[in-house]
Amino acid sequence: MKKYLKEIEIAGMLLLAIGVVIAITAGYNYGAWPCGFGMILLLIPFLYKAFHWKEYERENKRYILIMLFCILLLFIQMLIRR
């Protein structure tokens, strides 16, 4: 599992970026799905690293900030689209 964490993280970030671009261009309903799957993929390495906090403390703090930023972007986008 440890050797696949980076690939899962990259896939999650790519899906988040794709979802944001789709949401901006095609609409929130289409972009929410890739964003959701991207966040789920980012959650997998985050949870693994959370259980091994001492080893991954610096990265965990970065993941928390990324997740909060993504959630904030989704909320802002939802408010703008209304």
PyMOL Python script that loads the backbone (N, CA, C, O; Angstrom):
from pymol import cmd

cmd.read_pdbstr("""\
ATOM      1  N   MET A   1       0.822  -1.187   0.000  1.00  0.00           N
ATOM      2  CA  MET A   1       0.000   0.000   0.000  1.00  0.00           C
ATOM      3  C   MET A   1       0.867   1.252   0.000  1.00  0.00           C
ATOM      4  O   MET A   1       0.558   2.231  -0.678  1.00  0.00           O
ATOM      5  N   LYS A   2       1.946   1.211   0.760  1.00  0.00           N
ATOM      6  CA  LYS A   2       2.785   2.389   0.923  1.00  0.00           C
ATOM      7  C   LYS A   2       3.374   2.863  -0.403  1.00  0.00           C
ATOM      8  O   LYS A   2       3.526   4.067  -0.611  1.00  0.00           O
ATOM      9  N   LYS A   3       3.707   1.936  -1.303  1.00  0.00           N
ATOM     10  CA  LYS A   3       4.329   2.343  -2.562  1.00  0.00           C
ATOM     11  C   LYS A   3       3.335   2.909  -3.568  1.00  0.00           C
ATOM     12  O   LYS A   3       3.746   3.503  -4.565  1.00  0.00           O
ATOM     13  N   TYR A   4       2.025   2.736  -3.328  1.00  0.00           N
ATOM     14  CA  TYR A   4       1.020   3.258  -4.247  1.00  0.00           C
ATOM     15  C   TYR A   4       0.386   4.562  -3.773  1.00  0.00           C
ATOM     16  O   TYR A   4      -0.477   5.109  -4.461  1.00  0.00           O
ATOM     17  N   LEU A   5       0.785   5.058  -2.641  1.00  0.00           N
ATOM     18  CA  LEU A   5       0.179   6.276  -2.097  1.00  0.00           C
ATOM     19  C   LEU A   5       0.378   7.474  -3.018  1.00  0.00           C
ATOM     20  O   LEU A   5      -0.544   8.269  -3.202  1.00  0.00           O
ATOM     21  N   LYS A   6       1.556   7.613  -3.593  1.00  0.00           N
ATOM     22  CA  LYS A   6       1.832   8.764  -4.458  1.00  0.00           C
ATOM     23  C   LYS A   6       0.969   8.721  -5.721  1.00  0.00           C
ATOM     24  O   LYS A   6       0.470   9.758  -6.158  1.00  0.00           O
ATOM     25  N   GLU A   7       0.785   7.533  -6.314  1.00  0.00           N
ATOM     26  CA  GLU A   7      -0.040   7.408  -7.513  1.00  0.00           C
ATOM     27  C   GLU A   7      -1.505   7.726  -7.223  1.00  0.00           C
ATOM     28  O   GLU A   7      -2.177   8.377  -8.023  1.00  0.00           O
ATOM     29  N   ILE A   8      -1.988   7.265  -6.085  1.00  0.00           N
ATOM     30  CA  ILE A   8      -3.371   7.551  -5.694  1.00  0.00           C
ATOM     31  C   ILE A   8      -3.541   9.054  -5.457  1.00  0.00           C
ATOM     32  O   ILE A   8      -4.557   9.635  -5.839  1.00  0.00           O
ATOM     33  N   GLU A   9      -2.554   9.672  -4.831  1.00  0.00           N
ATOM     34  CA  GLU A   9      -2.605  11.111  -4.569  1.00  0.00           C
ATOM     35  C   GLU A   9      -2.620  11.907  -5.876  1.00  0.00           C
ATOM     36  O   GLU A   9      -3.400  12.848  -6.016  1.00  0.00           O
ATOM     37  N   ILE A  10      -1.776  11.543  -6.820  1.00  0.00           N
ATOM     38  CA  ILE A  10      -1.720  12.248  -8.101  1.00  0.00           C
ATOM     39  C   ILE A  10      -3.033  12.084  -8.864  1.00  0.00           C
ATOM     40  O   ILE A  10      -3.533  13.044  -9.449  1.00  0.00           O
ATOM     41  N   ALA A  11      -3.590  10.877  -8.861  1.00  0.00           N
ATOM     42  CA  ALA A  11      -4.868  10.651  -9.532  1.00  0.00           C
ATOM     43  C   ALA A  11      -5.978  11.493  -8.904  1.00  0.00           C
ATOM     44  O   ALA A  11      -6.821  12.042  -9.613  1.00  0.00           O
ATOM     45  N   GLY A  12      -5.975  11.591  -7.591  1.00  0.00           N
ATOM     46  CA  GLY A  12      -6.975  12.404  -6.905  1.00  0.00           C
ATOM     47  C   GLY A  12      -6.848  13.881  -7.241  1.00  0.00           C
ATOM     48  O   GLY A  12      -7.852  14.559  -7.456  1.00  0.00           O
ATOM     49  N   MET A  13      -5.634  14.378  -7.287  1.00  0.00           N
ATOM     50  CA  MET A  13      -5.432  15.786  -7.617  1.00  0.00           C
ATOM     51  C   MET A  13      -5.805  16.076  -9.070  1.00  0.00           C
ATOM     52  O   MET A  13      -6.361  17.133  -9.370  1.00  0.00           O
ATOM     53  N   LEU A  14      -5.505  15.149  -9.965  1.00  0.00           N
ATOM     54  CA  LEU A  14      -5.900  15.329 -11.365  1.00  0.00           C
ATOM     55  C   LEU A  14      -7.418  15.355 -11.510  1.00  0.00           C
ATOM     56  O   LEU A  14      -7.964  16.184 -12.238  1.00  0.00           O
ATOM     57  N   LEU A  15      -8.092  14.449 -10.818  1.00  0.00           N
ATOM     58  CA  LEU A  15      -9.551  14.454 -10.878  1.00  0.00           C
ATOM     59  C   LEU A  15     -10.138  15.731 -10.285  1.00  0.00           C
ATOM     60  O   LEU A  15     -11.129  16.252 -10.797  1.00  0.00           O
ATOM     61  N   LEU A  16      -9.543  16.233  -9.222  1.00  0.00           N
ATOM     62  CA  LEU A  16     -10.005  17.502  -8.654  1.00  0.00           C
ATOM     63  C   LEU A  16      -9.846  18.641  -9.654  1.00  0.00           C
ATOM     64  O   LEU A  16     -10.758  19.447  -9.837  1.00  0.00           O
ATOM     65  N   ALA A  17      -8.693  18.702 -10.294  1.00  0.00           N
ATOM     66  CA  ALA A  17      -8.455  19.765 -11.271  1.00  0.00           C
ATOM     67  C   ALA A  17      -9.406  19.648 -12.457  1.00  0.00           C
ATOM     68  O   ALA A  17      -9.952  20.648 -12.923  1.00  0.00           O
ATOM     69  N   ILE A  18      -9.601  18.429 -12.940  1.00  0.00           N
ATOM     70  CA  ILE A  18     -10.525  18.208 -14.050  1.00  0.00           C
ATOM     71  C   ILE A  18     -11.940  18.592 -13.643  1.00  0.00           C
ATOM     72  O   ILE A  18     -12.663  19.223 -14.415  1.00  0.00           O
ATOM     73  N   GLY A  19     -12.330  18.218 -12.452  1.00  0.00           N
ATOM     74  CA  GLY A  19     -13.662  18.547 -11.963  1.00  0.00           C
ATOM     75  C   GLY A  19     -13.899  20.039 -11.846  1.00  0.00           C
ATOM     76  O   GLY A  19     -14.982  20.528 -12.170  1.00  0.00           O
ATOM     77  N   VAL A  20     -12.896  20.763 -11.386  1.00  0.00           N
ATOM     78  CA  VAL A  20     -13.041  22.218 -11.262  1.00  0.00           C
ATOM     79  C   VAL A  20     -13.166  22.855 -12.644  1.00  0.00           C
ATOM     80  O   VAL A  20     -13.996  23.743 -12.842  1.00  0.00           O
ATOM     81  N   VAL A  21     -12.359  22.415 -13.589  1.00  0.00           N
ATOM     82  CA  VAL A  21     -12.437  22.957 -14.946  1.00  0.00           C
ATOM     83  C   VAL A  21     -13.789  22.642 -15.580  1.00  0.00           C
ATOM     84  O   VAL A  21     -14.394  23.511 -16.208  1.00  0.00           O
ATOM     85  N   ILE A  22     -14.262  21.420 -15.423  1.00  0.00           N
ATOM     86  CA  ILE A  22     -15.568  21.046 -15.965  1.00  0.00           C
ATOM     87  C   ILE A  22     -16.673  21.845 -15.293  1.00  0.00           C
ATOM     88  O   ILE A  22     -17.606  22.295 -15.959  1.00  0.00           O
ATOM     89  N   ALA A  23     -16.579  22.024 -14.001  1.00  0.00           N
ATOM     90  CA  ALA A  23     -17.604  22.786 -13.275  1.00  0.00           C
ATOM     91  C   ALA A  23     -17.656  24.237 -13.745  1.00  0.00           C
ATOM     92  O   ALA A  23     -18.734  24.824 -13.834  1.00  0.00           O
ATOM     93  N   ILE A  24     -16.517  24.804 -14.039  1.00  0.00           N
ATOM     94  CA  ILE A  24     -16.484  26.189 -14.504  1.00  0.00           C
ATOM     95  C   ILE A  24     -17.038  26.298 -15.917  1.00  0.00           C
ATOM     96  O   ILE A  24     -17.778  27.233 -16.222  1.00  0.00           O
ATOM     97  N   THR A  25     -16.690  25.356 -16.774  1.00  0.00           N
ATOM     98  CA  THR A  25     -17.091  25.459 -18.175  1.00  0.00           C
ATOM     99  C   THR A  25     -18.465  24.865 -18.460  1.00  0.00           C
ATOM    100  O   THR A  25     -19.271  25.494 -19.146  1.00  0.00           O
ATOM    101  N   ALA A  26     -18.749  23.675 -17.952  1.00  0.00           N
ATOM    102  CA  ALA A  26     -19.983  22.977 -18.317  1.00  0.00           C
ATOM    103  C   ALA A  26     -21.072  23.063 -17.262  1.00  0.00           C
ATOM    104  O   ALA A  26     -22.242  22.823 -17.562  1.00  0.00           O
ATOM    105  N   GLY A  27     -20.716  23.395 -16.058  1.00  0.00           N
ATOM    106  CA  GLY A  27     -21.713  23.489 -15.006  1.00  0.00           C
ATOM    107  C   GLY A  27     -21.347  22.650 -13.799  1.00  0.00           C
ATOM    108  O   GLY A  27     -20.582  21.689 -13.880  1.00  0.00           O
ATOM    109  N   TYR A  28     -21.920  23.048 -12.686  1.00  0.00           N
ATOM    110  CA  TYR A  28     -21.588  22.411 -11.414  1.00  0.00           C
ATOM    111  C   TYR A  28     -21.982  20.947 -11.372  1.00  0.00           C
ATOM    112  O   TYR A  28     -21.255  20.130 -10.808  1.00  0.00           O
ATOM    113  N   ASN A  29     -23.120  20.599 -11.958  1.00  0.00           N
ATOM    114  CA  ASN A  29     -23.595  19.216 -11.903  1.00  0.00           C
ATOM    115  C   ASN A  29     -22.629  18.241 -12.551  1.00  0.00           C
ATOM    116  O   ASN A  29     -22.481  17.112 -12.084  1.00  0.00           O
ATOM    117  N   TYR A  30     -21.976  18.663 -13.613  1.00  0.00           N
ATOM    118  CA  TYR A  30     -21.022  17.784 -14.294  1.00  0.00           C
ATOM    119  C   TYR A  30     -19.667  17.762 -13.592  1.00  0.00           C
ATOM    120  O   TYR A  30     -18.990  16.734 -13.600  1.00  0.00           O
ATOM    121  N   GLY A  31     -19.272  18.848 -13.002  1.00  0.00           N
ATOM    122  CA  GLY A  31     -17.967  18.929 -12.360  1.00  0.00           C
ATOM    123  C   GLY A  31     -17.921  18.369 -10.958  1.00  0.00           C
ATOM    124  O   GLY A  31     -16.844  18.084 -10.435  1.00  0.00           O
ATOM    125  N   ALA A  32     -19.087  18.206 -10.339  1.00  0.00           N
ATOM    126  CA  ALA A  32     -19.112  17.714  -8.956  1.00  0.00           C
ATOM    127  C   ALA A  32     -18.660  16.259  -8.862  1.00  0.00           C
ATOM    128  O   ALA A  32     -18.014  15.873  -7.888  1.00  0.00           O
ATOM    129  N   TRP A  33     -18.991  15.461  -9.853  1.00  0.00           N
ATOM    130  CA  TRP A  33     -18.617  14.044  -9.799  1.00  0.00           C
ATOM    131  C   TRP A  33     -17.111  13.828  -9.824  1.00  0.00           C
ATOM    132  O   TRP A  33     -16.590  13.127  -8.957  1.00  0.00           O
ATOM    133  N   PRO A  34     -16.381  14.410 -10.796  1.00  0.00           N
ATOM    134  CA  PRO A  34     -14.923  14.215 -10.739  1.00  0.00           C
ATOM    135  C   PRO A  34     -14.297  14.809  -9.474  1.00  0.00           C
ATOM    136  O   PRO A  34     -13.344  14.247  -8.933  1.00  0.00           O
ATOM    137  N   CYS A  35     -14.826  15.941  -9.003  1.00  0.00           N
ATOM    138  CA  CYS A  35     -14.306  16.527  -7.758  1.00  0.00           C
ATOM    139  C   CYS A  35     -14.545  15.586  -6.580  1.00  0.00           C
ATOM    140  O   CYS A  35     -13.669  15.406  -5.734  1.00  0.00           O
ATOM    141  N   GLY A  36     -15.712  14.999  -6.531  1.00  0.00           N
ATOM    142  CA  GLY A  36     -16.032  14.073  -5.450  1.00  0.00           C
ATOM    143  C   GLY A  36     -15.143  12.849  -5.466  1.00  0.00           C
ATOM    144  O   GLY A  36     -14.632  12.433  -4.426  1.00  0.00           O
ATOM    145  N   PHE A  37     -14.954  12.267  -6.647  1.00  0.00           N
ATOM    146  CA  PHE A  37     -14.073  11.100  -6.745  1.00  0.00           C
ATOM    147  C   PHE A  37     -12.624  11.472  -6.436  1.00  0.00           C
ATOM    148  O   PHE A  37     -11.895  10.691  -5.824  1.00  0.00           O
ATOM    149  N   GLY A  38     -12.212  12.664  -6.859  1.00  0.00           N
ATOM    150  CA  GLY A  38     -10.859  13.122  -6.544  1.00  0.00           C
ATOM    151  C   GLY A  38     -10.650  13.290  -5.055  1.00  0.00           C
ATOM    152  O   GLY A  38      -9.594  12.945  -4.523  1.00  0.00           O
ATOM    153  N   MET A  39     -11.663  13.823  -4.379  1.00  0.00           N
ATOM    154  CA  MET A  39     -11.548  13.988  -2.932  1.00  0.00           C
ATOM    155  C   MET A  39     -11.522  12.635  -2.220  1.00  0.00           C
ATOM    156  O   MET A  39     -10.821  12.462  -1.222  1.00  0.00           O
ATOM    157  N   ILE A  40     -12.290  11.681  -2.740  1.00  0.00           N
ATOM    158  CA  ILE A  40     -12.261  10.338  -2.149  1.00  0.00           C
ATOM    159  C   ILE A  40     -10.891   9.704  -2.340  1.00  0.00           C
ATOM    160  O   ILE A  40     -10.359   9.074  -1.426  1.00  0.00           O
ATOM    161  N   LEU A  41     -10.315   9.872  -3.540  1.00  0.00           N
ATOM    162  CA  LEU A  41      -8.978   9.327  -3.770  1.00  0.00           C
ATOM    163  C   LEU A  41      -7.934  10.006  -2.896  1.00  0.00           C
ATOM    164  O   LEU A  41      -7.004   9.348  -2.431  1.00  0.00           O
ATOM    165  N   LEU A  42      -8.066  11.293  -2.665  1.00  0.00           N
ATOM    166  CA  LEU A  42      -7.133  11.969  -1.767  1.00  0.00           C
ATOM    167  C   LEU A  42      -7.340  11.559  -0.313  1.00  0.00           C
ATOM    168  O   LEU A  42      -6.420  11.630   0.503  1.00  0.00           O
ATOM    169  N   LEU A  43      -8.537  11.139  -0.008  1.00  0.00           N
ATOM    170  CA  LEU A  43      -8.835  10.718   1.356  1.00  0.00           C
ATOM    171  C   LEU A  43      -8.133   9.404   1.707  1.00  0.00           C
ATOM    172  O   LEU A  43      -7.784   9.184   2.867  1.00  0.00           O
ATOM    173  N   ILE A  44      -7.925   8.542   0.733  1.00  0.00           N
ATOM    174  CA  ILE A  44      -7.279   7.242   0.987  1.00  0.00           C
ATOM    175  C   ILE A  44      -5.860   7.421   1.529  1.00  0.00           C
ATOM    176  O   ILE A  44      -5.561   6.897   2.602  1.00  0.00           O
ATOM    177  N   PRO A  45      -4.957   8.152   0.819  1.00  0.00           N
ATOM    178  CA  PRO A  45      -3.621   8.320   1.412  1.00  0.00           C
ATOM    179  C   PRO A  45      -3.638   9.150   2.696  1.00  0.00           C
ATOM    180  O   PRO A  45      -2.819   8.941   3.590  1.00  0.00           O
ATOM    181  N   PHE A  46      -4.583  10.096   2.777  1.00  0.00           N
ATOM    182  CA  PHE A  46      -4.672  10.895   3.994  1.00  0.00           C
ATOM    183  C   PHE A  46      -4.986  10.015   5.200  1.00  0.00           C
ATOM    184  O   PHE A  46      -4.365  10.159   6.252  1.00  0.00           O
ATOM    185  N   LEU A  47      -5.937   9.116   5.054  1.00  0.00           N
ATOM    186  CA  LEU A  47      -6.286   8.229   6.175  1.00  0.00           C
ATOM    187  C   LEU A  47      -5.137   7.298   6.533  1.00  0.00           C
ATOM    188  O   LEU A  47      -4.874   7.056   7.711  1.00  0.00           O
ATOM    189  N   TYR A  48      -4.450   6.773   5.518  1.00  0.00           N
ATOM    190  CA  TYR A  48      -3.311   5.905   5.791  1.00  0.00           C
ATOM    191  C   TYR A  48      -2.240   6.664   6.567  1.00  0.00           C
ATOM    192  O   TYR A  48      -1.685   6.170   7.548  1.00  0.00           O
ATOM    193  N   LYS A  49      -1.969   7.877   6.096  1.00  0.00           N
ATOM    194  CA  LYS A  49      -0.931   8.673   6.744  1.00  0.00           C
ATOM    195  C   LYS A  49      -1.382   9.206   8.106  1.00  0.00           C
ATOM    196  O   LYS A  49      -0.550   9.487   8.969  1.00  0.00           O
ATOM    197  N   ALA A  50      -2.685   9.344   8.299  1.00  0.00           N
ATOM    198  CA  ALA A  50      -3.179   9.792   9.607  1.00  0.00           C
ATOM    199  C   ALA A  50      -2.931   8.727  10.671  1.00  0.00           C
ATOM    200  O   ALA A  50      -2.650   9.049  11.825  1.00  0.00           O
ATOM    201  N   PHE A  51      -3.036   7.459  10.278  1.00  0.00           N
ATOM    202  CA  PHE A  51      -2.768   6.389  11.233  1.00  0.00           C
ATOM    203  C   PHE A  51      -1.271   6.218  11.489  1.00  0.00           C
ATOM    204  O   PHE A  51      -0.875   5.567  12.456  1.00  0.00           O
ATOM    205  N   HIS A  52      -0.445   6.800  10.626  1.00  0.00           N
ATOM    206  CA  HIS A  52       1.005   6.790  10.808  1.00  0.00           C
ATOM    207  C   HIS A  52       1.484   8.242  10.930  1.00  0.00           C
ATOM    208  O   HIS A  52       2.352   8.685  10.179  1.00  0.00           O
ATOM    209  N   TRP A  53       0.903   8.973  11.890  1.00  0.00           N
ATOM    210  CA  TRP A  53       1.074  10.424  11.998  1.00  0.00           C
ATOM    211  C   TRP A  53       2.532  10.836  12.178  1.00  0.00           C
ATOM    212  O   TRP A  53       2.976  11.787  11.536  1.00  0.00           O
ATOM    213  N   LYS A  54       3.267  10.166  13.009  1.00  0.00           N
ATOM    214  CA  LYS A  54       4.652  10.556  13.287  1.00  0.00           C
ATOM    215  C   LYS A  54       5.509  10.540  12.021  1.00  0.00           C
ATOM    216  O   LYS A  54       6.377  11.393  11.833  1.00  0.00           O
ATOM    217  N   GLU A  55       5.257   9.573  11.173  1.00  0.00           N
ATOM    218  CA  GLU A  55       6.050   9.417   9.956  1.00  0.00           C
ATOM    219  C   GLU A  55       5.674  10.454   8.899  1.00  0.00           C
ATOM    220  O   GLU A  55       6.529  10.887   8.126  1.00  0.00           O
ATOM    221  N   TYR A  56       4.394  10.858   8.861  1.00  0.00           N
ATOM    222  CA  TYR A  56       3.897  11.730   7.789  1.00  0.00           C
ATOM    223  C   TYR A  56       3.292  13.027   8.329  1.00  0.00           C
ATOM    224  O   TYR A  56       2.346  13.544   7.733  1.00  0.00           O
ATOM    225  N   GLU A  57       3.794  13.557   9.411  1.00  0.00           N
ATOM    226  CA  GLU A  57       3.167  14.720  10.054  1.00  0.00           C
ATOM    227  C   GLU A  57       3.131  15.943   9.129  1.00  0.00           C
ATOM    228  O   GLU A  57       2.103  16.615   9.045  1.00  0.00           O
ATOM    229  N   ARG A  58       4.212  16.234   8.450  1.00  0.00           N
ATOM    230  CA  ARG A  58       4.274  17.409   7.570  1.00  0.00           C
ATOM    231  C   ARG A  58       3.281  17.276   6.410  1.00  0.00           C
ATOM    232  O   ARG A  58       2.570  18.228   6.087  1.00  0.00           O
ATOM    233  N   GLU A  59       3.235  16.112   5.795  1.00  0.00           N
ATOM    234  CA  GLU A  59       2.313  15.894   4.677  1.00  0.00           C
ATOM    235  C   GLU A  59       0.860  15.930   5.134  1.00  0.00           C
ATOM    236  O   GLU A  59      -0.007  16.406   4.401  1.00  0.00           O
ATOM    237  N   ASN A  60       0.589  15.436   6.327  1.00  0.00           N
ATOM    238  CA  ASN A  60      -0.788  15.456   6.831  1.00  0.00           C
ATOM    239  C   ASN A  60      -1.305  16.877   6.990  1.00  0.00           C
ATOM    240  O   ASN A  60      -2.461  17.152   6.670  1.00  0.00           O
ATOM    241  N   LYS A  61      -0.482  17.764   7.471  1.00  0.00           N
ATOM    242  CA  LYS A  61      -0.905  19.158   7.613  1.00  0.00           C
ATOM    243  C   LYS A  61      -1.192  19.772   6.248  1.00  0.00           C
ATOM    244  O   LYS A  61      -2.125  20.561   6.099  1.00  0.00           O
ATOM    245  N   ARG A  62      -0.390  19.409   5.256  1.00  0.00           N
ATOM    246  CA  ARG A  62      -0.618  19.903   3.894  1.00  0.00           C
ATOM    247  C   ARG A  62      -1.921  19.357   3.329  1.00  0.00           C
ATOM    248  O   ARG A  62      -2.669  20.094   2.686  1.00  0.00           O
ATOM    249  N   TYR A  63      -2.205  18.077   3.557  1.00  0.00           N
ATOM    250  CA  TYR A  63      -3.451  17.470   3.077  1.00  0.00           C
ATOM    251  C   TYR A  63      -4.671  18.135   3.702  1.00  0.00           C
ATOM    252  O   TYR A  63      -5.675  18.358   3.025  1.00  0.00           O
ATOM    253  N   ILE A  64      -4.586  18.447   4.968  1.00  0.00           N
ATOM    254  CA  ILE A  64      -5.710  19.107   5.638  1.00  0.00           C
ATOM    255  C   ILE A  64      -5.990  20.459   4.978  1.00  0.00           C
ATOM    256  O   ILE A  64      -7.146  20.807   4.740  1.00  0.00           O
ATOM    257  N   LEU A  65      -4.943  21.212   4.686  1.00  0.00           N
ATOM    258  CA  LEU A  65      -5.131  22.503   4.027  1.00  0.00           C
ATOM    259  C   LEU A  65      -5.691  22.344   2.613  1.00  0.00           C
ATOM    260  O   LEU A  65      -6.546  23.128   2.200  1.00  0.00           O
ATOM    261  N   ILE A  66      -5.229  21.351   1.873  1.00  0.00           N
ATOM    262  CA  ILE A  66      -5.738  21.109   0.516  1.00  0.00           C
ATOM    263  C   ILE A  66      -7.216  20.748   0.560  1.00  0.00           C
ATOM    264  O   ILE A  66      -8.005  21.269  -0.228  1.00  0.00           O
ATOM    265  N   MET A  67      -7.593  19.870   1.467  1.00  0.00           N
ATOM    266  CA  MET A  67      -8.999  19.460   1.575  1.00  0.00           C
ATOM    267  C   MET A  67      -9.884  20.646   1.954  1.00  0.00           C
ATOM    268  O   MET A  67     -10.953  20.826   1.372  1.00  0.00           O
ATOM    269  N   LEU A  68      -9.457  21.448   2.911  1.00  0.00           N
ATOM    270  CA  LEU A  68     -10.239  22.624   3.295  1.00  0.00           C
ATOM    271  C   LEU A  68     -10.366  23.613   2.144  1.00  0.00           C
ATOM    272  O   LEU A  68     -11.430  24.201   1.948  1.00  0.00           O
ATOM    273  N   PHE A  69      -9.300  23.801   1.389  1.00  0.00           N
ATOM    274  CA  PHE A  69      -9.334  24.694   0.239  1.00  0.00           C
ATOM    275  C   PHE A  69     -10.299  24.179  -0.829  1.00  0.00           C
ATOM    276  O   PHE A  69     -11.053  24.966  -1.403  1.00  0.00           O
ATOM    277  N   CYS A  70     -10.289  22.886  -1.103  1.00  0.00           N
ATOM    278  CA  CYS A  70     -11.194  22.305  -2.100  1.00  0.00           C
ATOM    279  C   CYS A  70     -12.654  22.429  -1.662  1.00  0.00           C
ATOM    280  O   CYS A  70     -13.522  22.756  -2.471  1.00  0.00           O
ATOM    281  N   ILE A  71     -12.914  22.175  -0.414  1.00  0.00           N
ATOM    282  CA  ILE A  71     -14.282  22.307   0.094  1.00  0.00           C
ATOM    283  C   ILE A  71     -14.724  23.758   0.013  1.00  0.00           C
ATOM    284  O   ILE A  71     -15.863  24.041  -0.358  1.00  0.00           O
ATOM    285  N   LEU A  72     -13.840  24.668   0.354  1.00  0.00           N
ATOM    286  CA  LEU A  72     -14.157  26.094   0.267  1.00  0.00           C
ATOM    287  C   LEU A  72     -14.461  26.498  -1.179  1.00  0.00           C
ATOM    288  O   LEU A  72     -15.407  27.246  -1.424  1.00  0.00           O
ATOM    289  N   LEU A  73     -13.669  26.009  -2.132  1.00  0.00           N
ATOM    290  CA  LEU A  73     -13.920  26.309  -3.543  1.00  0.00           C
ATOM    291  C   LEU A  73     -15.275  25.781  -3.998  1.00  0.00           C
ATOM    292  O   LEU A  73     -15.990  26.463  -4.732  1.00  0.00           O
ATOM    293  N   LEU A  74     -15.630  24.587  -3.576  1.00  0.00           N
ATOM    294  CA  LEU A  74     -16.922  24.028  -3.961  1.00  0.00           C
ATOM    295  C   LEU A  74     -18.072  24.848  -3.390  1.00  0.00           C
ATOM    296  O   LEU A  74     -19.059  25.088  -4.086  1.00  0.00           O
ATOM    297  N   PHE A  75     -17.965  25.280  -2.141  1.00  0.00           N
ATOM    298  CA  PHE A  75     -19.006  26.095  -1.543  1.00  0.00           C
ATOM    299  C   PHE A  75     -19.136  27.457  -2.236  1.00  0.00           C
ATOM    300  O   PHE A  75     -20.244  27.934  -2.480  1.00  0.00           O
ATOM    301  N   ILE A  76     -18.003  28.068  -2.545  1.00  0.00           N
ATOM    302  CA  ILE A  76     -18.030  29.353  -3.258  1.00  0.00           C
ATOM    303  C   ILE A  76     -18.675  29.181  -4.618  1.00  0.00           C
ATOM    304  O   ILE A  76     -19.487  30.005  -5.038  1.00  0.00           O
ATOM    305  N   GLN A  77     -18.314  28.115  -5.299  1.00  0.00           N
ATOM    306  CA  GLN A  77     -18.887  27.864  -6.621  1.00  0.00           C
ATOM    307  C   GLN A  77     -20.392  27.631  -6.536  1.00  0.00           C
ATOM    308  O   GLN A  77     -21.143  28.093  -7.395  1.00  0.00           O
ATOM    309  N   MET A  78     -20.828  26.925  -5.513  1.00  0.00           N
ATOM    310  CA  MET A  78     -22.263  26.693  -5.336  1.00  0.00           C
ATOM    311  C   MET A  78     -23.001  28.008  -5.092  1.00  0.00           C
ATOM    312  O   MET A  78     -24.104  28.201  -5.602  1.00  0.00           O
ATOM    313  N   LEU A  79     -22.401  28.914  -4.317  1.00  0.00           N
ATOM    314  CA  LEU A  79     -23.045  30.195  -4.041  1.00  0.00           C
ATOM    315  C   LEU A  79     -23.079  31.085  -5.282  1.00  0.00           C
ATOM    316  O   LEU A  79     -24.043  31.825  -5.478  1.00  0.00           O
ATOM    317  N   ILE A  80     -22.068  31.027  -6.102  1.00  0.00           N
ATOM    318  CA  ILE A  80     -22.012  31.837  -7.304  1.00  0.00           C
ATOM    319  C   ILE A  80     -23.045  31.358  -8.323  1.00  0.00           C
ATOM    320  O   ILE A  80     -23.678  32.176  -8.991  1.00  0.00           O
ATOM    321  N   ARG A  81     -23.217  30.070  -8.446  1.00  0.00           N
ATOM    322  CA  ARG A  81     -24.119  29.499  -9.449  1.00  0.00           C
ATOM    323  C   ARG A  81     -25.589  29.746  -9.121  1.00  0.00           C
ATOM    324  O   ARG A  81     -26.431  29.638 -10.012  1.00  0.00           O
ATOM    325  N   ARG A  82     -25.923  30.071  -7.882  1.00  0.00           N
ATOM    326  CA  ARG A  82     -27.330  30.290  -7.529  1.00  0.00           C
ATOM    327  C   ARG A  82     -27.784  31.578  -7.992  1.00  0.00           C
ATOM    328  O   ARG A  82     -28.944  31.935  -7.784  1.00  0.00           O
TER     329      ARG A  82
END
""", "prot")
cmd.dss("prot")
cmd.show_as("cartoon", "prot")
cmd.util.cbc("prot")
cmd.orient("prot")
